[in-house]
């Protein structure tokens, strides 16, 4: 049998190895990439530029490095699906459900979609339905906006290259400039809200749950009918979600 190493395309191999570096580095400069790959700086720059052109890398806001692009983020496995993380989340979900009495979800960002990874359904007769595994447009949900707010402006613009955004309901933000302004507010407040933007008649609030990089970030969201989710109620639930989020046990060594 022929040795597969005899058929390696060197430039492709360098590109694949560079993509793997984004699994362990949130940002990479050209110099760092060249050093890690043991290639010339000019080679690292060409490969990073190629990855950027295809959406697998994006320039950091500082202009001095690169971050994982939307195509690479989309290919990554959603946070919250591995057994270890799911087990650690149970105490958080139970505490949030008990404190709010509403439907609780943990959610991960995959490209421009937010995926519900786990949760608890409210005991109220009229409630939001827990839809584990369901994808929703990130810009239309509180969990999605919390996770988008943890990206750089350049990364958000790479996910949404057009000014117009798809509308889900009549209350969905449909302009990128408006979304960017809203995300700035989310960063300042540490929470995001959604009022009928994803599902008519349903309001939600979300806070960051876990993860310091795009690989493992999660949001914790409470969803409820609008008549139980006014401004004061959403603010109160956000406090309860933050209290539950700090209960997340650290990863096992």
Short mmCIF file of the C-alpha atoms (twelve columns), coordinates in Angstrom:
data_MODEL
# 
_entry.id   MODEL 
# 
loop_
_atom_site.group_PDB 
_atom_site.id 
_atom_site.type_symbol 
_atom_site.label_atom_id 
_atom_site.label_alt_id 
_atom_site.label_comp_id 
_atom_site.label_asym_id 
_atom_site.label_seq_id 
_atom_site.Cartn_x 
_atom_site.Cartn_y 
_atom_site.Cartn_z 
_atom_site.pdbx_PDB_model_num 
ATOM 1   C CA . UNK A 1   0.000   0.000  0.000  1 
ATOM 2   C CA . UNK A 2   1.311   3.427  -0.958 1 
ATOM 3   C CA . UNK A 3   2.398   5.682  1.871  1 
ATOM 4   C CA . UNK A 4   -0.191  8.540  2.043  1 
ATOM 5   C CA . UNK A 5   2.584   10.895 3.116  1 
ATOM 6   C CA . UNK A 6   3.917   10.702 -0.432 1 
ATOM 7   C CA . UNK A 7   0.773   12.483 -1.676 1 
ATOM 8   C CA . UNK A 8   0.693   15.394 0.778  1 
ATOM 9   C CA . UNK A 9   0.090   18.812 -0.765 1 
ATOM 10  C CA . UNK A 10  2.381   20.961 1.334  1 
ATOM 11  C CA . UNK A 11  0.401   24.196 1.110  1 
ATOM 12  C CA . UNK A 12  -2.847  22.415 1.998  1 
ATOM 13  C CA . UNK A 13  -1.141  20.674 4.892  1 
ATOM 14  C CA . UNK A 14  0.117   24.020 6.202  1 
ATOM 15  C CA . UNK A 15  -3.374  25.473 5.948  1 
ATOM 16  C CA . UNK A 16  -4.946  22.576 7.817  1 
ATOM 17  C CA . UNK A 17  -2.335  22.750 10.550 1 
ATOM 18  C CA . UNK A 18  -2.916  26.487 10.872 1 
ATOM 19  C CA . UNK A 19  -6.668  25.941 11.198 1 
ATOM 20  C CA . UNK A 20  -5.993  23.527 14.051 1 
ATOM 21  C CA . UNK A 21  -4.105  26.278 15.875 1 
ATOM 22  C CA . UNK A 22  -7.398  28.144 16.282 1 
ATOM 23  C CA . UNK A 23  -8.550  25.277 18.508 1 
ATOM 24  C CA . UNK A 24  -5.966  26.338 21.082 1 
ATOM 25  C CA . UNK A 25  -5.482  30.059 20.303 1 
ATOM 26  C CA . UNK A 26  -8.203  32.703 20.377 1 
ATOM 27  C CA . UNK A 27  -6.037  34.993 18.247 1 
ATOM 28  C CA . UNK A 28  -2.921  34.433 16.161 1 
ATOM 29  C CA . UNK A 29  -0.466  36.931 14.741 1 
ATOM 30  C CA . UNK A 30  1.466   36.160 11.569 1 
ATOM 31  C CA . UNK A 31  4.634   35.846 13.640 1 
ATOM 32  C CA . UNK A 32  3.026   33.424 16.089 1 
ATOM 33  C CA . UNK A 33  1.606   31.302 13.267 1 
ATOM 34  C CA . UNK A 34  4.985   31.154 11.526 1 
ATOM 35  C CA . UNK A 35  6.681   30.112 14.753 1 
ATOM 36  C CA . UNK A 36  4.116   27.436 15.627 1 
ATOM 37  C CA . UNK A 37  4.147   25.952 12.119 1 
ATOM 38  C CA . UNK A 38  7.892   26.391 11.636 1 
ATOM 39  C CA . UNK A 39  7.408   28.132 8.300  1 
ATOM 40  C CA . UNK A 40  8.509   31.462 6.896  1 
ATOM 41  C CA . UNK A 41  6.569   34.514 7.980  1 
ATOM 42  C CA . UNK A 42  5.604   35.191 4.360  1 
ATOM 43  C CA . UNK A 43  4.155   31.671 4.101  1 
ATOM 44  C CA . UNK A 44  2.118   32.116 7.273  1 
ATOM 45  C CA . UNK A 45  0.798   35.434 5.970  1 
ATOM 46  C CA . UNK A 46  -0.280  33.912 2.647  1 
ATOM 47  C CA . UNK A 47  -2.042  31.017 4.348  1 
ATOM 48  C CA . UNK A 48  -3.832  33.296 6.816  1 
ATOM 49  C CA . UNK A 49  -4.906  35.561 3.970  1 
ATOM 50  C CA . UNK A 50  -6.265  32.559 2.078  1 
ATOM 51  C CA . UNK A 51  -8.191  31.356 5.123  1 
ATOM 52  C CA . UNK A 52  -9.550  34.867 5.592  1 
ATOM 53  C CA . UNK A 53  -10.764 34.997 1.994  1 
ATOM 54  C CA . UNK A 54  -12.774 31.807 2.567  1 
ATOM 55  C CA . UNK A 55  -14.200 32.813 5.943  1 
ATOM 56  C CA . UNK A 56  -12.079 30.446 8.037  1 
ATOM 57  C CA . UNK A 57  -10.183 33.333 9.661  1 
ATOM 58  C CA . UNK A 58  -11.017 36.944 10.337 1 
ATOM 59  C CA . UNK A 59  -8.832  39.890 11.291 1 
ATOM 60  C CA . UNK A 60  -8.777  40.783 14.963 1 
ATOM 61  C CA . UNK A 61  -10.114 44.248 15.785 1 
ATOM 62  C CA . UNK A 62  -6.602  45.325 16.785 1 
ATOM 63  C CA . UNK A 63  -5.451  44.663 13.231 1 
ATOM 64  C CA . UNK A 64  -2.433  42.770 14.557 1 
ATOM 65  C CA . UNK A 65  -3.760  39.227 14.383 1 
ATOM 66  C CA . UNK A 66  -6.436  36.811 13.241 1 
ATOM 67  C CA . UNK A 67  -9.316  35.028 14.968 1 
ATOM 68  C CA . UNK A 68  -11.407 32.030 13.976 1 
ATOM 69  C CA . UNK A 69  -13.757 32.984 11.153 1 
ATOM 70  C CA . UNK A 70  -17.449 32.084 10.835 1 
ATOM 71  C CA . UNK A 71  -16.815 29.066 8.594  1 
ATOM 72  C CA . UNK A 72  -14.464 27.529 11.152 1 
ATOM 73  C CA . UNK A 73  -16.831 28.318 14.032 1 
ATOM 74  C CA . UNK A 74  -19.659 26.644 12.112 1 
ATOM 75  C CA . UNK A 75  -17.615 23.472 11.692 1 
ATOM 76  C CA . UNK A 76  -16.816 23.314 15.394 1 
ATOM 77  C CA . UNK A 77  -18.824 21.023 17.638 1 
ATOM 78  C CA . UNK A 78  -21.346 22.994 19.700 1 
ATOM 79  C CA . UNK A 79  -20.370 23.656 23.295 1 
ATOM 80  C CA . UNK A 80  -22.532 21.859 25.823 1 
ATOM 81  C CA . UNK A 81  -22.960 18.554 23.988 1 
ATOM 82  C CA . UNK A 82  -20.127 16.567 25.504 1 
ATOM 83  C CA . UNK A 83  -21.141 14.365 28.484 1 
ATOM 84  C CA . UNK A 84  -18.843 16.150 30.918 1 
ATOM 85  C CA . UNK A 85  -20.303 19.597 30.220 1 
ATOM 86  C CA . UNK A 86  -23.867 18.276 30.237 1 
ATOM 87  C CA . UNK A 87  -23.307 16.714 33.652 1 
ATOM 88  C CA . UNK A 88  -21.822 19.943 35.034 1 
ATOM 89  C CA . UNK A 89  -24.767 21.973 33.718 1 
ATOM 90  C CA . UNK A 90  -27.446 20.073 35.618 1 
ATOM 91  C CA . UNK A 91  -27.030 21.963 38.901 1 
ATOM 92  C CA . UNK A 92  -27.155 25.287 37.019 1 
ATOM 93  C CA . UNK A 93  -30.296 24.388 35.079 1 
ATOM 94  C CA . UNK A 94  -32.051 23.100 38.205 1 
ATOM 95  C CA . UNK A 95  -31.192 26.238 40.177 1 
ATOM 96  C CA . UNK A 96  -32.290 28.589 37.380 1 
ATOM 97  C CA . UNK A 97  -35.569 26.719 36.881 1 
ATOM 98  C CA . UNK A 98  -36.326 26.774 40.607 1 
ATOM 99  C CA . UNK A 99  -35.519 30.479 40.939 1 
ATOM 100 C CA . UNK A 100 -37.474 31.698 37.911 1 
ATOM 101 C CA . UNK A 101 -40.258 29.139 37.456 1 
ATOM 102 C CA . UNK A 102 -39.807 29.613 33.706 1 
ATOM 103 C CA . UNK A 103 -38.383 27.521 30.867 1 
ATOM 104 C CA . UNK A 104 -34.596 27.493 31.083 1 
ATOM 105 C CA . UNK A 105 -32.203 26.782 28.210 1 
ATOM 106 C CA . UNK A 106 -28.475 26.457 27.749 1 
ATOM 107 C CA . UNK A 107 -27.471 27.550 24.257 1 
ATOM 108 C CA . UNK A 108 -24.393 27.573 22.029 1 
ATOM 109 C CA . UNK A 109 -23.575 29.724 19.005 1 
ATOM 110 C CA . UNK A 110 -22.886 27.948 15.706 1 
ATOM 111 C CA . UNK A 111 -22.309 30.418 12.917 1 
ATOM 112 C CA . UNK A 112 -25.287 32.785 12.875 1 
ATOM 113 C CA . UNK A 113 -27.533 30.267 14.625 1 
ATOM 114 C CA . UNK A 114 -28.020 29.551 18.318 1 
ATOM 115 C CA . UNK A 115 -28.549 25.907 19.312 1 
ATOM 116 C CA . UNK A 116 -30.431 24.836 22.452 1 
ATOM 117 C CA . UNK A 117 -28.242 22.164 24.073 1 
ATOM 118 C CA . UNK A 118 -30.160 21.409 27.289 1 
ATOM 119 C CA . UNK A 119 -32.721 22.883 29.639 1 
ATOM 120 C CA . UNK A 120 -35.731 22.626 31.905 1 
ATOM 121 C CA . UNK A 121 -39.366 23.256 30.984 1 
ATOM 122 C CA . UNK A 122 -41.550 25.478 33.141 1 
ATOM 123 C CA . UNK A 123 -44.320 23.823 35.193 1 
ATOM 124 C CA . UNK A 124 -46.762 26.632 34.305 1 
ATOM 125 C CA . UNK A 125 -49.744 25.526 32.168 1 
ATOM 126 C CA . UNK A 126 -48.901 28.292 29.696 1 
ATOM 127 C CA . UNK A 127 -45.165 28.201 29.061 1 
ATOM 128 C CA . UNK A 128 -42.382 28.269 26.511 1 
ATOM 129 C CA . UNK A 129 -41.685 24.817 25.093 1 
ATOM 130 C CA . UNK A 130 -38.155 23.501 25.579 1 
ATOM 131 C CA . UNK A 131 -36.783 22.548 22.147 1 
ATOM 132 C CA . UNK A 132 -33.438 20.868 22.744 1 
ATOM 133 C CA . UNK A 133 -31.434 20.677 19.535 1 
ATOM 134 C CA . UNK A 134 -33.505 23.378 17.827 1 
ATOM 135 C CA . UNK A 135 -31.652 26.122 15.956 1 
ATOM 136 C CA . UNK A 136 -32.813 29.741 15.970 1 
ATOM 137 C CA . UNK A 137 -31.380 32.821 14.219 1 
ATOM 138 C CA . UNK A 138 -28.964 34.222 16.776 1 
ATOM 139 C CA . UNK A 139 -29.858 37.867 16.196 1 
ATOM 140 C CA . UNK A 140 -33.492 37.160 17.123 1 
ATOM 141 C CA . UNK A 141 -32.885 35.507 20.508 1 
ATOM 142 C CA . UNK A 142 -31.591 36.729 23.847 1 
ATOM 143 C CA . UNK A 143 -29.146 33.800 24.135 1 
ATOM 144 C CA . UNK A 144 -27.886 34.430 20.626 1 
ATOM 145 C CA . UNK A 145 -27.339 38.117 21.336 1 
ATOM 146 C CA . UNK A 146 -25.421 37.334 24.528 1 
ATOM 147 C CA . UNK A 147 -23.121 35.041 22.558 1 
ATOM 148 C CA . UNK A 148 -22.778 37.438 19.612 1 
ATOM 149 C CA . UNK A 149 -21.819 40.165 22.088 1 
ATOM 150 C CA . UNK A 150 -18.799 38.096 23.093 1 
ATOM 151 C CA . UNK A 151 -17.471 38.233 19.531 1 
ATOM 152 C CA . UNK A 152 -15.569 41.142 18.084 1 
ATOM 153 C CA . UNK A 153 -17.355 43.584 15.793 1 
ATOM 154 C CA . UNK A 154 -15.352 42.192 12.858 1 
ATOM 155 C CA . UNK A 155 -16.471 38.645 13.666 1 
ATOM 156 C CA . UNK A 156 -20.129 39.740 13.879 1 
ATOM 157 C CA . UNK A 157 -19.827 41.542 10.542 1 
ATOM 158 C CA . UNK A 158 -18.288 38.408 9.017  1 
ATOM 159 C CA . UNK A 159 -21.299 36.413 10.203 1 
ATOM 160 C CA . UNK A 160 -23.649 39.078 8.816  1 
ATOM 161 C CA . UNK A 161 -21.986 40.469 5.674  1 
ATOM 162 C CA . UNK A 162 -25.147 42.295 4.540  1 
ATOM 163 C CA . UNK A 163 -26.807 45.258 6.241  1 
ATOM 164 C CA . UNK A 164 -30.247 43.645 6.054  1 
ATOM 165 C CA . UNK A 165 -30.894 40.756 8.429  1 
ATOM 166 C CA . UNK A 166 -33.635 38.148 8.027  1 
ATOM 167 C CA . UNK A 167 -36.822 38.901 9.924  1 
ATOM 168 C CA . UNK A 168 -38.333 36.132 12.042 1 
ATOM 169 C CA . UNK A 169 -41.267 38.078 13.481 1 
ATOM 170 C CA . UNK A 170 -42.406 41.654 13.081 1 
ATOM 171 C CA . UNK A 171 -40.257 42.608 16.090 1 
ATOM 172 C CA . UNK A 172 -36.947 41.131 14.925 1 
ATOM 173 C CA . UNK A 173 -33.999 43.488 14.412 1 
ATOM 174 C CA . UNK A 174 -33.451 43.513 10.644 1 
ATOM 175 C CA . UNK A 175 -30.494 45.909 10.317 1 
ATOM 176 C CA . UNK A 176 -26.893 45.044 11.122 1 
ATOM 177 C CA . UNK A 177 -26.142 48.560 12.386 1 
ATOM 178 C CA . UNK A 178 -29.017 48.236 14.839 1 
ATOM 179 C CA . UNK A 179 -27.790 44.823 15.948 1 
ATOM 180 C CA . UNK A 180 -24.262 46.131 16.540 1 
ATOM 181 C CA . UNK A 181 -25.653 48.970 18.660 1 
ATOM 182 C CA . UNK A 182 -27.749 46.502 20.642 1 
ATOM 183 C CA . UNK A 183 -24.744 44.227 21.199 1 
ATOM 184 C CA . UNK A 184 -22.807 47.169 22.644 1 
ATOM 185 C CA . UNK A 185 -25.603 47.552 25.177 1 
ATOM 186 C CA . UNK A 186 -25.531 43.847 25.930 1 
ATOM 187 C CA . UNK A 187 -21.809 44.040 26.685 1 
ATOM 188 C CA . UNK A 188 -22.417 46.958 29.050 1 
ATOM 189 C CA . UNK A 189 -25.346 45.329 30.888 1 
ATOM 190 C CA . UNK A 190 -24.112 41.742 30.861 1 
ATOM 191 C CA . UNK A 191 -27.490 40.485 29.684 1 
ATOM 192 C CA . UNK A 192 -29.667 40.425 26.565 1 
ATOM 193 C CA . UNK A 193 -33.408 40.505 26.143 1 
ATOM 194 C CA . UNK A 194 -35.804 39.448 23.416 1 
ATOM 195 C CA . UNK A 195 -39.428 40.609 23.247 1 
ATOM 196 C CA . UNK A 196 -41.334 38.560 20.701 1 
ATOM 197 C CA . UNK A 197 -38.374 38.665 18.312 1 
ATOM 198 C CA . UNK A 198 -38.099 34.901 17.819 1 
ATOM 199 C CA . UNK A 199 -41.554 33.627 18.795 1 
ATOM 200 C CA . UNK A 200 -44.563 35.973 18.930 1 
ATOM 201 C CA . UNK A 201 -45.837 36.432 22.457 1 
ATOM 202 C CA . UNK A 202 -42.711 35.047 24.095 1 
ATOM 203 C CA . UNK A 203 -40.083 37.140 25.903 1 
ATOM 204 C CA . UNK A 204 -36.665 36.006 27.105 1 
ATOM 205 C CA . UNK A 205 -33.570 37.140 28.945 1 
ATOM 206 C CA . UNK A 206 -30.106 35.576 28.832 1 
ATOM 207 C CA . UNK A 207 -26.719 35.917 30.527 1 
ATOM 208 C CA . UNK A 208 -23.308 34.407 29.764 1 
ATOM 209 C CA . UNK A 209 -22.949 30.955 31.285 1 
ATOM 210 C CA . UNK A 210 -19.530 29.534 30.515 1 
ATOM 211 C CA . UNK A 211 -16.537 29.624 28.249 1 
ATOM 212 C CA . UNK A 212 -13.828 32.150 27.550 1 
ATOM 213 C CA . UNK A 213 -13.420 31.404 23.830 1 
ATOM 214 C CA . UNK A 214 -15.585 30.610 20.815 1 
ATOM 215 C CA . UNK A 215 -14.964 26.895 21.401 1 
ATOM 216 C CA . UNK A 216 -16.805 26.595 24.719 1 
ATOM 217 C CA . UNK A 217 -19.086 29.599 25.196 1 
ATOM 218 C CA . UNK A 218 -22.628 29.009 26.424 1 
ATOM 219 C CA . UNK A 219 -25.527 31.256 27.375 1 
ATOM 220 C CA . UNK A 220 -28.228 30.682 30.009 1 
ATOM 221 C CA . UNK A 221 -31.697 31.826 28.976 1 
ATOM 222 C CA . UNK A 222 -35.126 32.075 30.630 1 
ATOM 223 C CA . UNK A 223 -38.145 32.206 28.280 1 
ATOM 224 C CA . UNK A 224 -41.726 33.004 29.232 1 
ATOM 225 C CA . UNK A 225 -45.032 34.360 27.879 1 
ATOM 226 C CA . UNK A 226 -44.985 38.122 27.431 1 
ATOM 227 C CA . UNK A 227 -47.582 38.682 30.176 1 
ATOM 228 C CA . UNK A 228 -45.090 37.218 32.685 1 
ATOM 229 C CA . UNK A 229 -42.045 38.807 31.075 1 
ATOM 230 C CA . UNK A 230 -42.221 42.549 31.435 1 
ATOM 231 C CA . UNK A 231 -39.152 44.745 31.914 1 
ATOM 232 C CA . UNK A 232 -39.011 44.328 35.700 1 
ATOM 233 C CA . UNK A 233 -39.536 40.573 35.499 1 
ATOM 234 C CA . UNK A 234 -36.781 40.152 32.916 1 
ATOM 235 C CA . UNK A 235 -34.363 42.152 35.067 1 
ATOM 236 C CA . UNK A 236 -35.253 40.018 38.106 1 
ATOM 237 C CA . UNK A 237 -34.802 36.803 36.144 1 
ATOM 238 C CA . UNK A 238 -31.421 37.998 34.892 1 
ATOM 239 C CA . UNK A 239 -30.248 38.276 38.509 1 
ATOM 240 C CA . UNK A 240 -31.486 34.725 39.163 1 
ATOM 241 C CA . UNK A 241 -29.720 33.431 36.060 1 
ATOM 242 C CA . UNK A 242 -26.434 35.006 37.119 1 
ATOM 243 C CA . UNK A 243 -26.746 33.429 40.552 1 
ATOM 244 C CA . UNK A 244 -27.366 30.034 38.960 1 
ATOM 245 C CA . UNK A 245 -24.517 30.450 36.456 1 
ATOM 246 C CA . UNK A 246 -21.889 30.806 39.192 1 
ATOM 247 C CA . UNK A 247 -22.837 27.342 40.456 1 
ATOM 248 C CA . UNK A 248 -21.278 25.727 37.382 1 
ATOM 249 C CA . UNK A 249 -18.593 23.325 38.655 1 
ATOM 250 C CA . UNK A 250 -15.134 23.630 37.105 1 
ATOM 251 C CA . UNK A 251 -14.139 21.057 34.469 1 
ATOM 252 C CA . UNK A 252 -12.651 17.866 35.843 1 
ATOM 253 C CA . UNK A 253 -8.875  17.776 35.751 1 
# 
